[in-house]
Amino acid sequence: MTQVNVILELIGYIFRPLGFLVFGVAAGWLASLPFTTEAKWWQLEIAALLGLLGSAVTLSIYTGAGTVGAYALGAGASVLFFGMRAGRPPSEPRAEKKS
């Protein structure tokens, strides 16, 4: 019985940071979305940033350092990648899709 618990704990130590890395990417994308859309509402931008920072602070209180590090790494990379709109300068408008 204890061997099963040890194996499950090991799997949990591996998959928890990976899951929070994916969650961080999604949260970073969601937080950078108001900055890249055409309609600019400063209230939505502030709420998105405060939500992202608040989730990082909450995770640092209730989870371990590896989990918070994976979340922050995913969120930071996502904000940089999606915030730059995949290489286009922020002042350039999005290209319209042609059908």
C-alpha contacts under 8 A as a table, 3 or more apart, distances in Angstrom:
res1	aa1	res2	aa2	distance
1	M	4	V	5.39
1	M	5	N	6.62
2	T	5	N	5.04
2	T	6	V	6.20
3	Q	6	V	5.11
3	Q	7	I	6.24
4	V	7	I	5.18
4	V	8	L	6.16
5	N	8	L	5.10
5	N	9	E	6.05
6	V	9	E	5.11
6	V	10	L	6.21
7	I	10	L	5.10
7	I	11	I	6.27
8	L	11	I	5.06
8	L	12	G	6.10
9	E	12	G	4.93
9	E	13	Y	6.14
10	L	13	Y	5.09
10	L	14	I	6.39
11	I	14	I	5.18
11	I	15	F	6.12
12	G	15	F	5.25
12	G	16	R	5.70
13	Y	16	R	5.80
13	Y	17	P	7.23
14	I	17	P	6.46
14	I	18	L	6.91
15	F	18	L	5.03
15	F	19	G	5.96
16	R	19	G	5.13
16	R	20	F	6.26
16	R	67	T	6.75
17	P	20	F	5.05
17	P	21	L	6.00
17	P	66	G	6.34
17	P	67	T	4.75
17	P	68	V	7.98
17	P	70	A	5.51
17	P	71	Y	7.48
18	L	21	L	4.97
18	L	22	V	6.43
18	L	70	A	7.03
19	G	22	V	5.22
19	G	23	F	6.17
20	F	23	F	4.69
20	F	24	G	5.83
20	F	67	T	6.29
20	F	68	V	7.75
20	F	70	A	6.01
20	F	71	Y	5.01
20	F	74	G	7.88
21	L	24	G	5.00
21	L	25	V	6.33
21	L	67	T	7.98
21	L	70	A	4.76
21	L	71	Y	4.75
21	L	72	A	7.69
21	L	73	L	6.88
21	L	74	G	4.86
21	L	75	A	7.68
22	V	25	V	5.12
22	V	26	A	6.36
22	V	71	Y	7.62
22	V	74	G	6.57
23	F	26	A	5.11
23	F	27	A	6.09
23	F	71	Y	6.73
23	F	74	G	7.47
23	F	75	A	7.99
24	G	27	A	5.01
24	G	28	G	5.93
24	G	70	A	7.45
24	G	71	Y	4.46
24	G	72	A	6.40
24	G	73	L	7.26
24	G	74	G	4.48
24	G	75	A	4.26
24	G	76	G	7.93
24	G	78	S	7.70
25	V	28	G	5.14
25	V	29	W	6.14
25	V	71	Y	7.67
25	V	74	G	4.54
25	V	75	A	4.84
25	V	76	G	7.85
25	V	77	A	7.22
25	V	78	S	5.10
25	V	79	V	8.00
26	A	29	W	5.13
26	A	30	L	6.17
26	A	75	A	7.38
26	A	78	S	7.59
27	A	30	L	5.01
27	A	31	A	6.07
27	A	52	L	6.74
27	A	75	A	6.23
28	G	31	A	5.02
28	G	32	S	6.09
28	G	52	L	7.19
28	G	74	G	7.33
28	G	75	A	4.32
28	G	76	G	6.72
28	G	77	A	7.79
28	G	78	S	5.03
28	G	79	V	4.98
29	W	32	S	5.21
29	W	33	L	6.07
29	W	75	A	7.61
29	W	78	S	5.69
29	W	79	V	6.11
29	W	82	F	6.21
29	W	83	G	7.99
30	L	33	L	5.28
30	L	34	P	7.87
30	L	48	A	7.51
31	A	34	P	6.84
31	A	45	E	7.64
31	A	48	A	4.79
31	A	49	L	6.03
31	A	51	G	7.83
31	A	52	L	6.52
31	A	79	V	7.35
32	S	35	F	5.44
32	S	36	T	6.67
32	S	48	A	7.64
32	S	79	V	5.71
32	S	82	F	6.50
32	S	83	G	5.44
33	L	36	T	5.38
33	L	37	T	6.40
33	L	82	F	7.74
33	L	83	G	7.59
34	P	37	T	5.56
34	P	40	K	6.98
34	P	41	W	7.61
34	P	44	L	6.62
34	P	45	E	5.66
34	P	48	A	7.65
35	F	40	K	7.13
35	F	45	E	6.55
35	F	83	G	7.05
36	T	83	G	6.58
36	T	85	R	6.99
36	T	90	P	7.37
37	T	40	K	6.94
38	E	93	P	7.45
41	W	44	L	5.50
41	W	45	E	6.54
42	W	45	E	5.03
42	W	46	I	6.19
43	Q	46	I	5.26
43	Q	47	A	6.15
44	L	47	A	5.04
44	L	48	A	6.06
45	E	48	A	5.18
45	E	49	L	6.31
46	I	49	L	5.23
46	I	50	L	6.06
47	A	50	L	5.15
47	A	51	G	5.96
48	A	51	G	5.11
48	A	52	L	6.23
49	L	52	L	5.12
49	L	53	L	6.16
50	L	53	L	5.13
50	L	54	G	5.74
51	G	54	G	4.98
51	G	55	S	6.03
52	L	55	S	5.27
52	L	56	A	6.41
53	L	56	A	5.12
53	L	57	V	6.26
54	G	57	V	5.10
54	G	58	T	6.06
55	S	58	T	5.04
55	S	59	L	6.05
56	A	59	L	5.13
56	A	60	S	6.20
56	A	68	V	6.89
56	A	71	Y	7.48
56	A	72	A	7.03
57	V	60	S	5.08
57	V	61	I	6.47
58	T	61	I	5.23
58	T	62	Y	6.38
59	L	62	Y	5.28
59	L	63	T	5.47
59	L	64	G	7.99
59	L	67	T	7.87
59	L	68	V	6.06
60	S	63	T	5.73
60	S	64	G	6.82
60	S	65	A	7.00
60	S	68	V	5.81
63	T	67	T	6.51
63	T	68	V	7.02
64	G	67	T	5.51
64	G	68	V	6.50
65	A	68	V	5.20
65	A	69	G	6.00
66	G	69	G	5.02
66	G	70	A	6.14
67	T	70	A	5.22
67	T	71	Y	6.21
68	V	71	Y	5.04
68	V	72	A	6.01
69	G	72	A	5.12
69	G	73	L	5.97
70	A	73	L	5.07
70	A	74	G	6.13
71	Y	74	G	5.21
71	Y	75	A	6.01
72	A	75	A	5.06
72	A	76	G	5.80
73	L	76	G	5.25
73	L	77	A	6.08
74	G	77	A	5.32
74	G	78	S	6.00
75	A	78	S	5.08
75	A	79	V	6.03
76	G	79	V	5.20
76	G	80	L	6.19
77	A	80	L	5.17
77	A	81	F	5.99
78	S	81	F	5.07
78	S	82	F	5.73
78	S	83	G	7.59
79	V	82	F	5.42
79	V	83	G	5.12
79	V	84	M	7.95
80	L	83	G	5.16
80	L	84	M	6.05
81	F	84	M	5.55
81	F	85	R	6.59
81	F	86	A	5.82
81	F	87	G	7.93
82	F	85	R	4.83
82	F	86	A	5.97
83	G	86	A	7.72
83	G	90	P	7.94
84	M	87	G	5.76
84	M	88	R	6.30
84	M	89	P	6.51
84	M	90	P	6.28
85	R	88	R	5.54
85	R	89	P	7.34
85	R	90	P	7.10
88	R	92	E	6.84
89	P	92	E	5.63
90	P	93	P	7.63
